[in-house]
Amino acid sequence: MNGATLDEIDHKILQLLQDNARMDISEIVRRINLSKTPVSKRIRRLRDAGYIKAYVALLDREKIGWPVLVLTHVRLEKQTTELLNAFEEAVKQLPEVHFLLHVSGGWNFILHVTATTPQAYFTFIMEHINSLGNIGGMESCFVMKECKSFAPYSL
């Protein structure tokens, strides 16, 4: 199953679940005009095929005590496959890092890091990122305002 084999009903189901992952099956059934069994089978098939990766609740990071968001650009000093993979695996274990991208261009990685204060972010960088070694450069961009933090994919 790939993107080309999804039909219009699959697209509608995915769109509804992107908008509200907690939508009751009966509401999905009502909106796409199919019975419960075929809708349930389609959702299971979409999940098993990897189209649905997870069901999550998006939390307000400020309300839960993590008001500081920083985009951290990292360039490794040496960039062998082994060192890139080692950095990636180490950073994936850090709970302060919520998004990790391996990118092309002047940087190797972009991290979305949350912290309670700017000083806590500095401590995180010094104790966790710099301690990994092989850091050739780093740049921190403090987010002033989240204008759009989540958007569903167009199907």
C-alpha positions in Angstrom: 0.0 0.0 0.0 1.5 3.3 -1.0 0.1 6.9 -1.4 -1.0 6.1 -5.0 -3.2 3.2 -3.8 -5.2 5.1 -1.3 -8.7 5.8 -2.4 -10.9 8.8 -1.6 -12.4 7.1 1.4 -8.9 6.4 2.9 -8.0 10.1 2.3 -11.2 11.2 4.1 -10.5 8.9 7.1 -6.9 10.1 7.4 -8.0 13.7 7.2 -10.6 13.2 9.9 -8.1 11.5 12.2 -5.5 14.2 11.6 -8.0 16.8 12.7 -9.1 14.8 15.7 -7.4 11.5 16.5 -10.0 10.9 19.3 -12.9 11.1 16.9 -15.3 8.3 17.7 -15.7 5.6 15.0 -19.4 6.3 14.8 -18.7 9.9 13.9 -16.2 8.8 11.2 -18.9 6.3 9.9 -21.4 9.1 9.8 -19.1 11.5 7.9 -18.0 9.1 5.2 -21.2 7.2 4.9 -19.9 3.7 5.4 -20.8 1.1 8.0 -18.6 0.5 11.1 -16.9 -2.7 10.0 -15.4 -1.5 6.7 -14.3 1.8 8.4 -12.6 -0.2 11.3 -10.9 -2.4 8.8 -9.7 0.5 6.8 -8.3 2.3 9.9 -6.5 -1.0 10.9 -5.1 -1.4 7.4 -3.9 2.2 7.3 -2.3 1.8 10.8 -0.7 -1.5 9.9 0.7 -0.1 6.6 2.3 2.8 8.6 0.2 5.7 7.3 -0.9 6.3 10.9 2.2 6.4 13.0 0.7 7.3 16.4 -2.2 8.9 18.1 -1.0 11.8 20.3 -2.3 14.7 22.3 -0.7 18.0 21.5 0.0 19.8 24.8 0.5 23.5 25.4 4.2 23.5 26.4 3.9 26.8 28.2 1.0 25.6 30.4 3.0 22.4 31.4 6.1 24.4 32.4 8.3 24.4 29.3 8.0 27.9 27.9 11.4 28.2 26.2 11.6 26.7 22.7 15.0 26.8 20.9 16.0 25.7 17.4 19.5 24.4 17.8 21.6 24.0 14.7 24.5 21.6 15.1 27.5 20.9 12.9 29.7 18.0 13.7 33.5 18.4 13.4 33.9 15.0 11.7 31.0 13.6 9.7 31.5 9.9 9.2 28.4 7.7 9.1 29.4 6.2 12.4 29.7 9.6 14.1 26.5 11.0 12.6 24.6 7.9 13.7 26.1 8.1 17.2 25.1 11.7 17.6 21.6 11.0 16.4 21.1 8.0 18.7 22.5 10.0 21.7 20.3 13.0 21.1 17.1 10.9 20.5 17.4 9.8 24.1 17.3 13.4 25.5 13.7 14.3 26.7 14.4 18.0 26.1 14.7 17.3 22.4 11.3 17.0 20.9 12.2 17.1 17.2 15.4 16.0 15.6 16.2 16.6 11.9 19.3 15.4 10.0 19.7 18.1 7.3 21.8 19.0 4.4 23.7 22.3 4.0 25.8 24.1 6.5 24.5 22.2 9.5 24.1 18.5 10.1 21.2 18.6 12.6 18.4 20.8 13.8 17.0 20.1 17.2 13.8 21.6 18.7 14.7 21.9 22.4 12.4 22.9 25.2 13.5 24.3 28.5 12.1 26.0 31.6 14.3 29.0 31.4 17.1 30.3 29.1 19.6 29.3 31.8 18.2 25.8 31.9 18.7 25.6 28.1 22.3 26.8 28.5 22.9 24.1 31.2 21.3 21.5 28.8 23.7 22.5 26.0 26.8 22.4 28.2 26.0 19.2 30.0 24.3 17.1 27.2 25.2 18.4 23.8 28.7 19.6 24.2 29.6 16.5 26.3 28.8 14.3 23.3 32.1 15.6 21.7 32.7 16.0 18.0 30.8 19.3 18.0 32.2 21.6 15.2 29.6 24.4 15.6 26.3 25.3 17.1 23.8 28.0 16.8 20.8 28.6 19.0 17.7 30.4 17.8 15.2 31.3 20.6 11.6 31.1 19.3 9.9 34.4 20.0 6.4 33.3 18.9 5.0 30.1 17.6 2.9 31.2 14.6 2.0 27.7 13.4 3.2 24.7 15.4 1.1 21.9 13.8 -0.8 21.5 10.6 -2.3 18.4 9.1 -1.0 17.2 5.7 -3.2 17.9 2.7 -4.5 14.7 1.2 
